[in-house]
Amino acid sequence: MKEYSLALVGATGVVGREARKVLEEMKLPISKYVFFASSKSAGTKIEFMGKEYEVKELKEDSFDEGFDFAVFSAGGETSKKFSPIASSKGAIVVDNSSAFRMDKDVPLVVPEVNPEEIFRNHGIIANPNCSTIQAVVPLKVLDDKYKIKRIVYSTYQAVSGAGKNGIEDLESGIDGYVNNTKNELKKFPHQIFNNCLPDIDIAMESGYTKEEEKMINETRKILGKPDLAVTATCVRVPVFNSHSESINVEFENEFDLKELVESLKNSDGIRVQDNLENHEYPLATNATGHNEVFVGRIRRDFSVKSGINFWCVADNIRKGAATNALQIVKYIIEHME
Ligand SMILES: NC(=O)c1ccc[n+]([C@@H]2O[C@H](COP(=O)([O-])OP(=O)(O)OC[C@H]3O[C@@H](n4cnc5c(N)ncnc54)[C@H](OP(=O)(O)O)[C@@H]3O)[C@@H](O)[C@H]2O)c1
């Protein structure tokens, strides 16, 4: 079997670190790995698959040696500058940033939803936003069966979604509460400890945040429904990891609730946990460390003719970023020949 090579850009970040764990678990036929970061982390040593690797500084000639794959998790600016270089040197880029997601020529892929898009790439494949990925996995199943008419998202997003600095803001807030010290903020505009902030990414002219616009536009693109009615309110909550979402969906067609739940249970990448009497439903602490999307609290929305509410939780660093990106790599390897 052919052996591949992979460059991981942003290998020292929150997503990069998880990507190394997922790579160890996936056991892909990759025999050469190179880990890149900024000059700040260059030279640091990391343990990977029982071997020690030195982190290299990302430079314009970094891809000259040739890679089959380059997975980017180093922010939009780094992706914009270096992804085209990597792909021009022959690598298939899977990009975790929002730099290319809405480009017409760049597939936006969740392997359980639209794997057929992968081979329409021109060198760059975009990994969707974390909050969108976990939502579209169950939504695709529902759209195929009942034809979605409208979606209302309300998210409860973990601080790990804002990278290392987001995690440190919550840690500092907890420390401040316990030890009566000042809550130093590196990422958020207000203390996240003991608060919910309806303010993720930047403010847009529409009155929405960029995170909300990403969820709306990316959902339409991934489901292939450019005119779908979608709205979103995205909120950062003081949870370390795994995003939770309340999703309200209205359908064109009638449905049977039992059948609907069964179809979610029988779908790849979804785990249904739905027994309210026993207090069983998806929880952030349970989803963390897993690759699946957890779904529960599935119930009829009695305010419309045909619709449901459900609760959806996933590890935003895994399925929302690292796992999804590496599932794309895996899919390409398995379908290359
Ligand atoms: N966190 C999530 O839930 C999530 C989900 C989906 C997508 N994403 C996206 O994934 C990307 C990384 O997010 P993160 O949460 O892992 O951020 P992070 O924890 O802040 O890590 C950023 C990584 O990028 C590297 N980096 C920064 N500037 C660089 C440069 N000029 N050249 C090379 N490497 C550079 C950093 O290296 P140093 O160690 O040298 O600073 C670090 O490895 C972002 O685009 C983010 O939007 C994140």
The ligand as an SDF file (V2000), in Angstrom:
LIG
                    3D

 48 52  0  0  0  0  0  0  0  0999 V2000
  -10.6160   25.7700   18.5980 N   0  0  0  0  0  0  0  0  0  0  0  0
  -11.6300   25.3470   17.8420 C   0  0  0  0  0  0  0  0  0  0  0  0
  -12.6720   24.8350   18.3120 O   0  0  0  0  0  0  0  0  0  0  0  0
  -11.5740   25.4640   16.3620 C   0  0  0  0  0  0  0  0  0  0  0  0
  -12.5490   24.8020   15.6320 C   0  0  0  0  0  0  0  0  0  0  0  0
  -12.5290   24.8930   14.2510 C   0  0  0  0  0  0  0  0  0  0  0  0
  -11.5450   25.6370   13.6530 C   0  0  0  0  0  0  0  0  0  0  0  0
  -10.6000   26.2830   14.3840 N   0  0  0  0  0  0  0  0  0  0  0  0
   -9.5910   27.0430   13.6630 C   0  0  0  0  0  0  0  0  0  0  0  0
   -8.3340   26.3930   13.7650 O   0  0  0  0  0  0  0  0  0  0  0  0
   -7.2980   27.3570   13.7980 C   0  0  0  0  0  0  0  0  0  0  0  0
   -6.4410   27.1670   15.0430 C   0  0  0  0  0  0  0  0  0  0  0  0
   -7.2550   27.2950   16.1950 O   0  0  0  0  0  0  0  0  0  0  0  0
   -6.7240   26.9100   17.6490 P   0  0  0  0  0  0  0  0  0  0  0  0
   -7.9370   26.9630   18.5000 O   0  0  0  0  0  0  0  0  0  0  0  0
   -5.9040   25.6590   17.6150 O   0  0  0  0  0  0  0  0  0  0  0  0
   -5.7630   28.1720   17.9670 O   0  0  0  0  0  0  0  0  0  0  0  0
   -4.5310   28.2780   18.9750 P   0  0  0  0  0  0  0  0  0  0  0  0
   -4.6890   27.3390   20.1260 O   0  0  0  0  0  0  0  0  0  0  0  0
   -4.3810   29.7150   19.2640 O   0  0  0  0  0  0  0  0  0  0  0  0
   -3.2710   27.7670   18.1080 O   0  0  0  0  0  0  0  0  0  0  0  0
   -2.7960   28.4490   16.9900 C   0  0  0  0  0  0  0  0  0  0  0  0
   -1.7130   27.6360   16.3060 C   0  0  0  0  0  0  0  0  0  0  0  0
   -1.3050   28.3210   15.1340 O   0  0  0  0  0  0  0  0  0  0  0  0
    0.0910   28.5430   15.1550 C   0  0  0  0  0  0  0  0  0  0  0  0
    0.4230   29.7930   14.4760 N   0  0  0  0  0  0  0  0  0  0  0  0
    0.0030   31.0460   14.7770 C   0  0  0  0  0  0  0  0  0  0  0  0
    0.5280   31.9260   13.9010 N   0  0  0  0  0  0  0  0  0  0  0  0
    1.2910   31.2150   13.0350 C   0  0  0  0  0  0  0  0  0  0  0  0
    2.1020   31.5410   11.9110 C   0  0  0  0  0  0  0  0  0  0  0  0
    2.2360   32.8050   11.4980 N   0  0  0  0  0  0  0  0  0  0  0  0
    2.7540   30.5490   11.2810 N   0  0  0  0  0  0  0  0  0  0  0  0
    2.6460   29.2720   11.6920 C   0  0  0  0  0  0  0  0  0  0  0  0
    1.9100   28.8940   12.7450 N   0  0  0  0  0  0  0  0  0  0  0  0
    1.2320   29.8570   13.4050 C   0  0  0  0  0  0  0  0  0  0  0  0
    0.4200   28.6000   16.6380 C   0  0  0  0  0  0  0  0  0  0  0  0
    1.8150   28.3600   16.8240 O   0  0  0  0  0  0  0  0  0  0  0  0
    2.6270   28.9330   18.1090 P   0  0  0  0  0  0  0  0  0  0  0  0
    2.5750   27.8510   19.1450 O   0  0  0  0  0  0  0  0  0  0  0  0
    3.9980   29.1090   17.5500 O   0  0  0  0  0  0  0  0  0  0  0  0
    1.9720   30.2130   18.5310 O   0  0  0  0  0  0  0  0  0  0  0  0
   -0.4550   27.4570   17.1380 C   0  0  0  0  0  0  0  0  0  0  0  0
    0.1450   26.2100   16.8270 O   0  0  0  0  0  0  0  0  0  0  0  0
   -7.9840   28.7240   13.6900 C   0  0  0  0  0  0  0  0  0  0  0  0
   -8.0170   29.0940   12.3390 O   0  0  0  0  0  0  0  0  0  0  0  0
   -9.3750   28.4360   14.1920 C   0  0  0  0  0  0  0  0  0  0  0  0
  -10.3150   29.3350   13.6730 O   0  0  0  0  0  0  0  0  0  0  0  0
  -10.5740   26.1960   15.7280 C   0  0  0  0  0  0  0  0  0  0  0  0
  1  2  1  0
  2  3  2  0
  2  4  1  0
  4  5  1  0
  4 48  2  0
  5  6  2  0
  6  7  1  0
  7  8  2  0
  8  9  1  0
  8 48  1  0
  9 10  1  0
  9 46  1  0
 10 11  1  0
 11 12  1  0
 11 44  1  0
 12 13  1  0
 13 14  1  0
 14 15  2  0
 14 16  1  0
 14 17  1  0
 17 18  1  0
 18 19  2  0
 18 20  1  0
 18 21  1  0
 21 22  1  0
 22 23  1  0
 23 24  1  0
 23 42  1  0
 24 25  1  0
 25 26  1  0
 25 36  1  0
 26 27  1  0
 26 35  1  0
 27 28  2  0
 28 29  1  0
 29 30  1  0
 29 35  2  0
 30 31  1  0
 30 32  2  0
 32 33  1  0
 33 34  2  0
 34 35  1  0
 36 37  1  0
 36 42  1  0
 37 38  1  0
 38 39  2  0
 38 40  1  0
 38 41  1  0
 42 43  1  0
 44 45  1  0
 44 46  1  0
 46 47  1  0
M  CHG  2   8   1  16  -1
M  END
$$$$
